[in-house]
Amino acid sequence: METVELVTYSEYIDGKWQCVSGKLPDEMPLALFVNGQELVSILCTPEKLNCLVIGYLRSEGFINSLDEISMMRVCLDESLAEVTLNHPLPATSPKRILTTGCGSGVSFDLGENVKPLTSSRCVSPAQILSSIRSLQRKPKNEGESGNIRKGLHVSALSDGDKIIVQAEDIGRHNTLDKIWGECMLRKMPTEDMLLLTTGRISSEMLSKAAKMGVPVVASINSATKRAVSLGADLGITIVGYVRGSHLSVFSGEARIRVPNP
């Protein structure tokens, strides 16, 4: 059984100080080597690292399927991931782009060449509100995945009725890569799903969603102006500020269907 290391700290509540103990998010740099070449170091939490590596390589365009991976080794103790592909890396290094948000990740592809989605998927406000509530719901115990640990972003794929895959990390971009990697490993489709997240919807987040074929992205947080513009171009519905009984639709409103009274 995994030992949970608690941290003791002071908490100020209702005019009084008290000493409490809790678990804080773990953080580690994961050095990713591909074909013997160091590609990037990713600041992340030490869960689902195999999913993170596979999802990152897929979302950044280095692979299109698991068949392209000849060997993969992820060593938590060494903070190292080694991947051998059955094809060479690009002869010229792609342009590195520093992404926004926690972890300050690096992206090689912001999806400028992603084609607009043609999905006919529609959802109701009630489905979005219910899905976000499920995302925020605390699990029955700390052994289950969820956002019970403060300081972590949580993202998930939903079919509109229930959450299919969920991931958490200090970096919101990492949660999407972990989700896509897990779906690839479990041979689960991502197209036509709802992407839910606690993080801000930025352009690079939307780009990852577009590559996954996700037509609806919803968050308890905001969306950036660039993301909204990209959403309109790619045919993606962006829903922000999903809280309680309220939500804001920034693009693709036609996909949100309100039942007749």
C-alpha positions as CSV (number, residue, x, y, z in Angstrom):
1,M,0.0,0.0,0.0
2,E,1.3,3.4,-0.9
3,T,2.4,5.6,2.0
4,V,0.8,9.0,2.0
5,E,3.3,11.7,3.1
6,L,1.5,14.4,5.0
7,V,2.7,18.0,5.3
8,T,2.0,20.0,8.5
9,Y,1.1,23.7,8.1
10,S,-0.8,26.5,9.8
11,E,-4.3,27.5,8.7
12,Y,-6.2,30.7,9.6
13,I,-9.9,30.2,10.0
14,D,-12.5,32.5,11.6
15,G,-9.9,34.6,13.3
16,K,-8.0,31.6,14.8
17,W,-4.8,29.7,13.9
18,Q,-4.8,26.0,13.9
19,C,-2.2,23.3,13.0
20,V,-3.4,20.9,10.2
21,S,-1.9,18.1,8.2
22,G,-2.6,17.4,4.5
23,K,-1.1,16.0,1.3
24,L,0.2,18.5,-1.2
25,P,0.7,17.8,-4.9
26,D,3.9,16.1,-5.9
27,E,6.0,17.7,-8.7
28,M,8.8,16.3,-10.8
29,P,10.7,17.1,-14.0
30,L,10.4,14.2,-16.4
31,A,13.2,14.1,-19.1
32,L,11.8,12.7,-22.3
33,F,14.4,11.1,-24.7
34,V,13.2,10.0,-28.1
35,N,15.5,7.9,-30.3
36,G,18.3,8.8,-27.9
37,Q,17.8,12.5,-28.2
38,E,16.5,14.6,-25.3
39,L,13.3,16.1,-26.6
40,V,11.9,18.0,-23.6
41,S,11.6,18.0,-19.8
42,I,8.0,18.1,-18.6
43,L,7.1,19.4,-15.1
44,C,4.3,17.1,-14.0
45,T,2.9,15.0,-11.1
46,P,4.1,11.4,-11.0
47,E,0.9,9.6,-12.0
48,K,0.1,8.1,-15.4
49,L,3.5,9.0,-16.7
50,N,3.2,6.4,-19.5
51,C,-0.1,8.0,-20.6
52,L,1.6,11.5,-20.4
53,V,4.5,10.4,-22.6
54,I,2.3,8.8,-25.3
55,G,-0.3,11.6,-25.2
56,Y,2.4,14.2,-25.5
57,L,4.1,12.5,-28.5
58,R,0.7,12.1,-30.2
59,S,-0.5,15.7,-29.5
60,E,2.8,17.2,-30.7
61,G,2.7,15.2,-34.0
62,F,5.6,12.9,-33.3
63,I,3.4,9.8,-33.6
64,N,0.0,8.9,-35.0
65,S,-0.4,5.5,-33.4
66,L,1.1,3.2,-30.8
67,D,2.5,1.1,-33.7
68,E,5.1,3.7,-34.2
69,I,6.6,3.1,-30.8
70,S,9.2,0.2,-30.8
71,M,10.2,0.6,-27.1
72,M,9.2,2.8,-24.2
73,R,10.7,2.8,-20.7
74,V,9.5,5.2,-17.9
75,C,11.5,5.2,-14.8
76,L,10.1,7.2,-11.9
77,D,13.2,6.9,-9.7
78,E,15.4,8.4,-12.5
79,S,12.8,10.9,-13.6
80,L,13.3,9.6,-17.1
81,A,11.3,8.4,-20.1
82,E,13.0,6.8,-23.1
83,V,11.1,6.1,-26.3
84,T,12.4,4.5,-29.5
85,L,10.3,5.1,-32.6
86,N,10.3,3.0,-35.7
87,H,11.0,6.1,-37.7
88,P,13.5,9.0,-37.3
89,L,12.7,12.3,-35.8
90,P,12.4,15.3,-38.1
91,A,15.7,16.3,-39.7
92,T,15.2,19.9,-38.5
93,S,14.0,20.6,-35.0
94,P,10.5,22.0,-34.9
95,K,10.0,25.4,-33.3
96,R,9.6,25.2,-29.6
97,I,6.8,27.2,-28.1
98,L,6.5,28.0,-24.4
99,T,2.9,27.3,-23.4
100,T,0.9,29.2,-20.8
101,G,-0.1,28.1,-17.3
102,C,1.2,25.8,-14.7
103,G,4.3,23.8,-15.5
104,S,5.4,26.1,-18.4
105,G,5.3,23.3,-20.9
106,V,6.8,23.2,-24.3
107,S,4.8,22.7,-27.5
108,F,6.1,22.0,-30.9
109,D,2.7,22.2,-32.7
110,L,-0.2,24.6,-31.9
111,G,-2.4,23.0,-34.6
112,E,-2.2,25.6,-37.3
113,N,-2.8,22.9,-39.8
114,V,-5.7,21.2,-38.0
115,K,-8.8,20.9,-40.1
116,P,-12.2,22.2,-38.8
117,L,-14.3,19.5,-37.1
118,T,-17.5,18.3,-38.9
119,S,-19.0,16.7,-35.8
120,S,-22.8,16.8,-35.5
121,R,-22.6,16.3,-31.8
122,C,-25.1,18.4,-29.7
123,V,-25.4,18.7,-26.0
124,S,-27.8,20.4,-23.6
125,P,-26.9,22.9,-20.9
126,A,-28.1,20.3,-18.3
127,Q,-25.5,17.8,-19.7
128,I,-22.7,20.3,-19.4
129,L,-23.7,21.4,-15.9
130,S,-24.0,17.8,-14.7
131,S,-20.7,16.7,-16.3
132,I,-18.8,19.6,-14.6
133,R,-20.4,18.7,-11.2
134,S,-19.2,15.1,-11.7
135,L,-15.7,16.4,-12.5
136,Q,-15.7,18.5,-9.3
137,R,-17.2,15.8,-7.1
138,K,-14.8,14.5,-4.4
139,P,-14.2,10.7,-4.6
140,K,-15.2,8.5,-1.7
141,N,-11.6,8.0,-0.7
142,E,-8.1,9.3,-1.6
143,G,-7.3,6.2,-3.5
144,E,-9.6,7.1,-6.3
145,S,-8.8,9.6,-9.0
146,G,-10.3,13.1,-8.5
147,N,-9.6,16.6,-7.5
148,I,-9.5,15.9,-3.8
149,R,-5.9,17.1,-3.7
150,K,-5.8,20.9,-3.8
151,G,-3.5,22.6,-6.3
152,L,-4.1,20.2,-9.1
153,H,-5.9,20.7,-12.4
154,V,-8.4,18.0,-13.4
155,S,-9.7,17.2,-16.9
156,A,-11.9,14.5,-18.2
157,L,-13.6,13.1,-21.2
158,S,-17.4,12.6,-20.9
159,D,-19.9,11.0,-23.3
160,G,-22.5,13.5,-22.0
161,D,-23.8,11.1,-19.4
162,K,-20.8,9.9,-17.5
163,I,-17.0,10.5,-17.3
164,I,-15.0,8.0,-19.3
165,V,-11.4,9.0,-18.6
166,Q,-10.0,11.5,-16.0
167,A,-6.6,12.8,-15.2
168,E,-5.0,15.3,-12.9
169,D,-1.7,17.2,-12.9
170,I,-0.1,20.5,-11.9
171,G,-0.2,21.4,-15.6
172,R,-3.5,21.6,-17.3
173,H,-1.9,20.7,-20.6
174,N,-0.5,17.6,-19.1
175,T,-4.0,16.5,-18.1
176,L,-5.0,16.5,-21.7
177,D,-1.9,14.5,-22.8
178,K,-2.5,12.0,-20.0
179,I,-6.1,11.6,-21.2
180,W,-5.2,11.1,-24.8
181,G,-2.4,8.7,-23.9
182,E,-4.7,6.6,-21.8
183,C,-7.3,6.5,-24.5
184,M,-4.7,5.2,-27.0
185,L,-3.5,2.5,-24.6
186,R,-7.1,1.4,-23.9
187,K,-8.1,1.7,-27.5
188,M,-10.8,4.2,-26.7
189,P,-12.0,6.8,-29.2
190,T,-11.9,10.5,-28.3
191,E,-13.9,11.8,-31.1
192,D,-17.3,13.4,-30.4
193,M,-16.7,13.4,-26.6
194,L,-17.0,16.4,-24.2
195,L,-13.8,17.7,-22.8
196,L,-14.1,19.0,-19.3
197,T,-11.4,20.9,-17.4
198,T,-10.9,23.0,-14.3
199,G,-8.2,25.0,-16.1
200,R,-8.4,28.1,-18.3
201,I,-9.2,27.3,-22.0
202,S,-6.3,28.7,-23.9
203,S,-5.4,28.3,-27.6
204,E,-3.0,25.5,-27.0
205,M,-5.6,23.6,-24.9
206,L,-8.1,24.1,-27.7
207,S,-5.5,22.9,-30.3
208,K,-5.1,19.6,-28.3
209,A,-8.8,19.2,-28.1
210,A,-9.2,19.7,-31.9
211,K,-6.5,17.1,-32.6
212,M,-8.5,14.7,-30.4
213,G,-11.6,15.4,-32.4
214,V,-13.5,16.8,-29.4
215,P,-16.3,19.2,-30.5
216,V,-17.2,20.6,-27.0
217,V,-14.8,22.0,-24.4
218,A,-16.2,23.2,-21.1
219,S,-14.4,24.7,-18.0
220,I,-15.3,26.2,-14.7
221,N,-12.7,28.8,-15.7
222,S,-12.5,31.4,-18.5
223,A,-11.5,31.1,-22.2
224,T,-8.9,33.4,-23.8
225,K,-9.7,35.6,-26.8
226,R,-7.4,33.7,-29.0
227,A,-9.0,30.4,-28.0
228,V,-12.5,31.7,-28.9
229,S,-11.3,32.8,-32.3
230,L,-9.7,29.4,-32.9
231,G,-12.8,27.7,-31.7
232,A,-14.9,29.6,-34.2
233,D,-12.5,28.6,-37.0
234,L,-12.3,24.9,-36.0
235,G,-16.0,24.4,-35.3
236,I,-15.5,23.8,-31.6
237,T,-18.0,24.8,-29.0
238,I,-16.3,26.6,-26.0
239,V,-18.2,26.8,-22.7
240,G,-16.7,28.7,-19.8
241,Y,-17.6,29.7,-16.3
242,V,-19.7,26.6,-15.7
243,R,-20.7,27.0,-12.1
244,G,-23.9,26.1,-10.3
245,S,-26.6,26.6,-12.8
246,H,-24.7,29.1,-15.0
247,L,-22.5,28.8,-18.1
248,S,-21.2,31.0,-20.8
249,V,-20.9,29.9,-24.5
250,F,-18.2,31.7,-26.4
251,S,-18.3,29.8,-29.7
252,G,-20.4,27.2,-31.4
253,E,-23.6,28.1,-29.7
254,A,-25.6,26.1,-32.3
255,R,-24.4,22.9,-30.8
256,I,-26.0,23.7,-27.4
257,R,-29.6,22.5,-27.6
258,V,-32.2,23.7,-25.1
259,P,-35.1,21.3,-24.7
260,N,-38.5,22.6,-25.6
261,P,-40.6,23.6,-22.6
